[in-house]
């Protein structure tokens, strides 16, 4: 029997075991013997198949996980650094496309991912099924790792694998509520603005969306503001039906109507002034333009007309003299609107409904 060959095979078995156990000293000694760092056993299997069965599927029984992969999954940072120092390929992948960063994320080991990043691993690497490190961390319920991968490493929560699944989909499917909440916190603004009605219907039953929005930003943005940015009326209706504050303003004083106007979402603008009765003429705060002023700057004739007509008619019908004065100050010709929409003059309308409205408010002369 070839003694040298036997010694080599024995050393290969030992480095697999040492990598699995996180024994950095043993790994260092074996590396000095020039052991193959990409070794697998005779059947193409590694101790990973026995020690970590919860992360394996039947399709992976022929995979060839290397010592660096084992160390990454186990979160053995010292071993990872020793193997890399010895020349292990940080970008090596299994037949399924799993690299070290996937293993580390799958084990929830942030420090290991950071160690791999020191060696310029590809944090955005995807497996053959299109999964990122974020997908794998989410599927295993590693909430802290998920938060780090999104908040610090910059992985996108909206990335989908080849089954069109996001990390949030995988976390929810596996029942990892804390992880799902972390992902929703990062993703809620996108879900609301993108008009993802199906996802929102599910999330609104599980989470306080305003609370998640408050954690995501420090500018006072709430669910209704992100929804208005996207302009999806169905999303706005869902929020209203669930009793969310549709009149909420940001820390700078902007309402949902401001954002609907800013992004030229005419149906959302009309819905917000007709159903929620948001104010178009009154400036919400010092230094903040009114919605009408913003619409004029955007030069969207349809939205300007909609704001002027709906707001004026509402003020006339309710006898809201203060609102009419604000509209006049904003340059709205309430006499013209009254004639076009109601077919009579302001004074005639006021007399008909018993409202105390002068034919020509004094502010009209300012």
C-alpha angles and dihedrals in degrees: 000000000000104000092195092053091048092051091049093052090047090052091049091054090049095051091051090052094044091050091051093049096043094241101159095177092055091046090052092050092048093047088057086061089058094245114182104260093204094055125147130178126263092276096046091255132123136199085266089078091060102032100043105032092147092073097046133089129198090256090064099059091105097046121126107222111186127215091261090055091050092049092048094051091048092049093237099157097177091052091047091053093046093050092048090048088053092055104267111161108250090195097050114129136200120236087269092055098253114152131186093272090056091052093048092049091046088056092045093239108152095173090054092052088051090051090052091048089057085065092048098252115176103260090186095053115137130207124234090271090053098255121150128206086264092059091053095046091048094048090056094046099245098155096174092050090048091053091049095047091053102034100038108018093041100229113165118248089205095061113121130202124224090281088057090248124146124207087258091056091054094046093050092045090054092047096244098148098173091051091045090052091052090052093045089052090058094038105038096093090052093047092051097042094043092054095237095172097172095053093042093053088058098042095048088063093053108035143039097243095193090055091051091048090051090055092049096056141020097213099083097258114161135183095276092055094054090044091052090050088059094042097216106150092196090059090050090050091052091053092047092049090052090053098248115163103265092180094057116134129203123246087269093051102256119148129206087261090062091057095044089053093043091057094038097242099160098180090051091047092053093046093049094051096040102040103025094028095220116182118255100180108041115085105236095217148340111310093006119116121229118252090252091053090050091050091052091052089051089050093218102155095192094052093044090052092046093051094047096046101043094042095046095048091047092051092048094048093048094042091237101167093175091056091048090052090051090051092051089050088053089056098256115153096222091178091059093045091050092051094046098043102030103023096231139078124268094251092050092049091049092050092048093052096034094243121151099234123143117226090238116023112220091239088065087074094053 
